[in-house]
């Protein structure tokens, strides 16, 4: 028996992560993962932006850090803090016996298991839309082809692994 089209569409809609569309929404019904908690929250000036989330490998992740621009610094210098923090989170997960060393240091690129954190390059659309990446908007197209800003995402249920002084 085929799944009714409306049921299938509703299932796809509710899997959507909460983001700008929800935060600026004007309609009454929320169709994303926040279940209305953040719906329309940025329509007034005094509201704070909620934490940005995304779904990776069937788990919810929260944006923790965005690479910052340092004038006259090489790429290695600007990316090092994110990679160091990511390694620290992985090591804390290993120390807490949540993952084995080989899972985090050997199979990150092909492992199906949702890992504690991911470091991803921001897309062109994210650079244009997200306030967190606004400092990258004045970069030339060529500069962004060579190096896009890195973002560090941590699994929501493992946010306690992020050090206080990140």
VENBEL-V546375 format. One record per residue. PHI is phi as a letter, one per 30 degrees, with the letter a starting at -180 (999 if undefined). PSI is psi in radians with two decimals (999 if undefined). D_LAST is the distance of its C-alpha to the last C-alpha in Angstrom with 2 decimals. Layout:
phi: [PHI | PHI]
psi: [PSI | PSI]
d_last: [D_LAST | D_LAST]
This chain:
phi: [999 | d | d | e | e | d | d | d | d | d | d | d | d | d | d | d | d | d | a | e | e | d | d | c | d | c | d | d | c | c | c | b | d | d | h | j | d | c | d | i | d | c | d | c | d | d | d | c | d | d | d | d | b | a | c | b | h | i | b | c | b | c | d | c | b | c | d | c | d | b | e | i | c | d | e | e | d | d | d | e | e | d | d | d | d | d | d | d | d | e | d | d | d | d | d | d | i | d | b | d | e | d | d | c | c | c | b | e | d | b | d | d | d | d | d | d | a | b | c | b | d | d | d | e | d | d | d | d | c | d | d | d | c | d | d | c | d | d | d | d | e | d | d | d | d | d | a | c | d | c | b | c | c | c | e | e | d | c | d | d | d | d | d | d | c | e]
psi: [2.19 | 2.64 | 2.30 | 2.45 | -0.72 | -0.69 | -0.74 | -0.77 | -0.78 | -0.70 | -0.69 | -0.67 | -0.78 | -0.27 | -0.12 | 2.43 | 2.73 | 2.36 | -2.75 | -0.72 | -0.74 | -0.76 | -0.51 | 0.14 | 2.59 | -0.35 | 2.86 | -0.48 | 2.28 | 2.40 | 0.39 | -3.01 | -0.23 | -0.19 | 0.61 | -0.15 | -0.70 | 0.08 | 2.06 | 0.30 | -0.37 | 0.31 | -0.33 | 2.71 | -0.49 | -0.01 | 2.57 | 2.53 | 2.30 | 2.93 | 2.38 | 2.35 | 2.83 | 2.76 | 2.23 | 2.16 | 0.88 | 0.33 | 2.64 | 2.37 | 2.63 | 2.42 | 2.18 | -0.77 | 2.53 | 2.42 | 2.35 | 2.63 | 2.31 | 1.99 | 2.44 | 0.36 | 2.59 | 2.88 | -0.71 | -0.63 | -0.62 | -0.47 | -0.41 | -0.80 | -0.64 | -0.79 | -0.63 | -0.78 | -0.74 | -0.77 | -0.68 | -0.74 | -0.78 | -0.79 | -0.63 | -0.64 | -0.67 | -0.79 | -0.60 | 0.04 | 0.55 | -0.47 | 2.74 | 2.69 | -0.78 | -0.51 | -0.65 | -0.48 | -0.10 | -0.56 | 0.30 | -0.72 | -0.41 | 0.10 | 2.37 | -0.27 | 2.36 | 2.07 | 2.94 | -0.61 | 2.73 | 2.49 | 2.12 | 2.64 | 2.41 | 2.56 | 2.92 | -0.72 | -0.70 | -0.69 | -0.70 | -0.62 | -0.66 | 2.23 | -0.52 | -0.42 | 0.27 | -0.53 | -0.27 | -0.13 | -0.43 | 0.05 | 2.56 | 2.83 | -0.70 | -0.76 | -0.67 | -0.40 | -0.72 | -0.74 | 1.99 | 2.64 | 2.54 | 2.54 | 2.46 | 2.16 | 2.30 | 2.40 | 2.31 | -0.68 | -0.09 | 0.33 | -0.40 | -0.25 | -0.24 | 2.18 | 2.63 | -0.67 | 0.49 | 999]
d_last: [51.45 | 49.10 | 46.09 | 46.89 | 45.26 | 43.85 | 42.21 | 40.61 | 39.32 | 37.91 | 36.11 | 34.53 | 33.56 | 31.83 | 29.63 | 28.15 | 24.49 | 23.85 | 23.19 | 24.78 | 28.32 | 27.85 | 25.96 | 28.83 | 31.59 | 34.90 | 36.73 | 36.93 | 35.97 | 32.51 | 32.53 | 28.94 | 26.66 | 25.70 | 29.37 | 29.66 | 26.71 | 25.22 | 28.59 | 29.42 | 26.59 | 26.16 | 29.87 | 29.60 | 27.84 | 26.19 | 24.28 | 20.52 | 19.50 | 18.58 | 15.68 | 16.85 | 18.06 | 20.15 | 22.31 | 22.04 | 24.67 | 25.73 | 22.38 | 20.25 | 16.72 | 14.24 | 12.51 | 8.72 | 8.15 | 11.17 | 12.12 | 13.03 | 16.46 | 17.20 | 20.96 | 22.93 | 20.16 | 21.02 | 19.47 | 18.18 | 16.23 | 14.50 | 13.93 | 12.80 | 9.00 | 9.29 | 11.79 | 10.05 | 7.16 | 10.28 | 12.30 | 10.17 | 10.48 | 14.10 | 14.80 | 13.76 | 16.10 | 18.74 | 18.54 | 19.01 | 21.99 | 21.00 | 21.67 | 23.67 | 22.43 | 24.86 | 23.61 | 20.13 | 21.15 | 24.64 | 25.19 | 22.14 | 24.31 | 27.28 | 26.23 | 27.33 | 25.11 | 22.03 | 19.16 | 15.74 | 14.04 | 15.54 | 14.77 | 17.43 | 18.99 | 19.61 | 23.32 | 25.53 | 25.99 | 22.31 | 21.99 | 25.06 | 24.22 | 20.54 | 19.44 | 15.86 | 17.64 | 20.19 | 19.37 | 20.68 | 24.00 | 25.72 | 25.40 | 28.76 | 29.71 | 30.11 | 26.64 | 25.21 | 27.56 | 26.31 | 22.58 | 21.02 | 17.38 | 15.08 | 13.36 | 11.27 | 12.93 | 12.49 | 15.70 | 16.07 | 17.60 | 14.78 | 11.81 | 11.91 | 10.75 | 7.09 | 5.60 | 5.69 | 3.82 | 0.00]
